Amino acid sequence: MDTKNSCIRKSMFPLLLGMLIFFIGCSVPQIKLPSALSTDTSMYTVKGRYGFSWNKVITYGEYKTSKFSKGWTTTESNSSDVLQMKSAKQKFNFIQFTPDGTQAEVVCAGQFEESDVNVLNDFFSIGLSYKNYFYGSVLLDKGMNIWNFVVNNPDNISPKNLDMGEAKNDKGEVIKIKGILQVEGQNIPKIFQGSVYGYEFVYQGNTIGAVSTINAGAVWIKNGISDDLKLVLAGMSTSLLVRDDLEEQGSNE
């Protein structure tokens, strides 16, 4: 991938999104949700995303985070046994809290050396053909239960293959991460087709949640899933919501 051109396209995305809002009638766009989330699902509007800084806290409903910190602590980096992230130029961490008081450490990283793709490909079943990918770990039970996740970040994806990443734990459980390319009730102009507006989370063949990364952001979580899965989804959703802001800050340092 041409890194320079990729950065230019990424920096233009807010302008293009503004144009999209104009094209669909100056309304606020929302992602087209999978039908499985139309019932028995809680929807949360995100607060704290705009004007993101390291001292901010992200909240949606009664889900909230600690303040975000640059880097990883020794404990966190040692807890993630997939990749030590020594080459990553962008690392950050935070604590994700749920309404019932449980919490998980979340550590994320981006801007890797190309050689790290082979390490991740050995662990995840999804092929990572792009340099611009995003990795993280959600550490439950003080690191005794770890979900590692990775998301491709291509400039455009095909509607025929929406698989963009996956999360996996030591038990072999997998959450598929699929891109959402459509806006509710609207036809996307050709210039925007293939752009990713959110992500769908699929566990054991069932959609269990989603996150919208446009506008302020929104999160959907199925009510009937386990507390651990809700915590994992919250940690991943928060990470994806702030990723673009953190990448932009990192590129300016």
Beta strands, then each sheet from edge to edge (+ up, - down):
strand 1: 41-47
strand 2: 59-60
strand 3: 63-65
strand 4: 69-70
strand 5: 90-97
strand 6: 103-110
strand 7: 133-140
strand 8: 145-152
strand 9: 163-169
strand 10: 174-180
strand 11: 198-203
strand 12: 206-212
strand 13: 218-222
sheet 1: 4+ 5- 3+ 2- 1+ 13- 12+ 11- 10+ 9- 8+ 7- 6+
end
